[in-house]
Amino acid sequence: MYPFIRMAYAMAKCRKSPPLPVTGTHVSQHICWPWDLDLWVELNNGRTLTLYDLGRIPLAMRTGLIGPLRANRWGITVAGSSVRYRRRVRMFERFEMRSRCLGWDAKFLYMDQSMWRNGECTSQVLIRSAFTGADGIVAPAAVLAAMGSNEQSPPLPDWVQAWISADAERPWPPQF
């Protein structure tokens, strides 16, 4: 089940946090609960992706994105991701999540999120998000304009550019 109560708590907690610039980093603290576990009694890989929402939505609130999304009836959706899992997170362990926007292009926003336990990174995800409206994808520049910004994207890191290029080569729909 989706962690609605945890999301409400994360959103309420970040209301008291100072605003962030578009490329600022939101840091949050979490606990791996029994319902987050897989058969090996560690944080489930699919649940990890769900928990990353607990960083992205508060990040959107702190950067001022939520107001323009609501005002324009826009949504934001994950349009692609690449995850690295490196360390186990066990039941009741506390971890820190770091969420930030790396930049954007004509269609997508790219976010970097990671989970940290005792100073060690346990997982990292690169998220490609799309803003959506009644007519399809809304350009990030239009969303930023609705936020009152004409900010240009910082250069995307080489590893993000390489992922974008590699993903463009992947056939869609999949071929069997």
N, C-alpha and C positions, 0 to 999 in steps of 0.2 A: 504494500500500500504506500502511496505517496506520503512523505512526511509533512503533512499539512500543519500540524502543531509546531513542529520544529521550524518550519518556514515562517509561520506567524511570529514565533519568538525571535527569529533572526531579523525579521523586518521591524518589529517593535524595538529591538535593541539598537538597530542601526539608525533609528530616527533621532537618537541623541548624539550620534557621531557627527563630526564636522563634514561638510561637503568635500568632495574629491574632484580634482580635474578629470577630464575624460580618460586620461591614461594613468590615473592614480591607482594605487593598490589598496584593496580592501582586505583586511586581515580579520579572521574570525576563529573562534575556539569551538571545538566540537568533541563529542564522546562517541565511541563506537558502542552502540547498544545491542542487546541480544537479537533484536529483529533486523539488524544490519548484517548478520552473519551468514556464511555459507556452510556447507557440510564439514569443512575443515576448521570451523570455529574462528574464522577471520573475516574481515570486511569483504563482502561479496563484490566482485568486479562490477556487476550491473548496478548495485546499490551505490558504489563509489561514484558512478556517473550521475545518479540521482542526487547524491549529497552535494555534488558540485553546484547544483542549483542553489543551495544554501549560501553560496558565495556570489554567484552571478546576479541574483535578484537584488540583494542588498547593495552590491556594487552599482547596479543600475539606479537604485534609489539615491545613493550618495552622490552620483555624478549628475543627477537632475534629469535622468532619462524617462522616468516613469510618468511624470506629468505630461510631456509632449506625446508619449505613446497613448495615454488615455484620451487626451484632448483630440487627437487625430484618429482615434480608433485603430491604431496600429498595433501589431503584435511583434514579438521577436521569437524566432525559432532557431533551433540548432540545425544547421545545414551540412554539417560534417564535423568529424572529430578524429583525433589521433591520440591514443592514450599509452602511457608507459607505466607499468606497475613494477616497482622495484623492492619494496619492503612490505611485510605483512603488518596489518593493523588488527590487533586482537580485541576481544570483548573487554569493554570498560576502559580501554586505553584512550587517552586524550590526544587530540591532534589539532594542529593549526592549519587553517586553509588560507591560501593567498590567492587573490583573484585580481586580474588587471587586464585592461584592453591594450593590445599591442599596436593596433592601428586598423586601417580599413582600406578598401579599394572601392571601385565603382558600384559593387553589388553587396559586399560582405564586410562584416566586422570580425576581427580576429582577437580571441581572448586566450590568455595563458592562465591556467590555474594549477595549483599544486597543493599537496597535503604534506605536512611536516610533523614528525614525532621525535622529540628529544634532539632537535637540530638536524635531523636526517630526513631527506625527501623520501616519502613512501610511494607517491604517484604524481604524475603530471599529465594534464590534458591540454591539447590545443583545440580550441573550439572555433568553428566558423559559424557565425550567426547571420541570419537574414532578417531584416525588418520586413513585415508584411502588412499590406493594406488591401482594400477592396479590389484594387487593380493589379495585385501581385506584389513583387518585391519593390520596396521603397529604398531608394539610394541612401546610403549612410550620410551623404552630404545634405540631403533634404531633412533627415532626422536631426543632424547637428544644427541646421538652420532653425528648425523648430525649437531647439534648445537655446537659441540666441547666440550660436557660435558659428564662425566661419573658419574654424580651425582646420588646418590641413593635417592629414595623417602623417605621423612620423614614418620614416622608412621602415618597412617590415623587415625583421631580421632575416638573414640568409636562409636559416633553417625553415622559416615559415614560407618564404618564397619557393624553396625547393619542394615543400609539401604541396603547395598550391599547384606547381608544375606537374608533380607526380600524380596528383589526384585528377588533373585535367586529362591525363593519358588513360585513366581507368575507364573501361567501357561502361556505358549506361544506356539501356538497362543491361544487367549482367548477361553474359553469353554462356549458354550451357551446351 
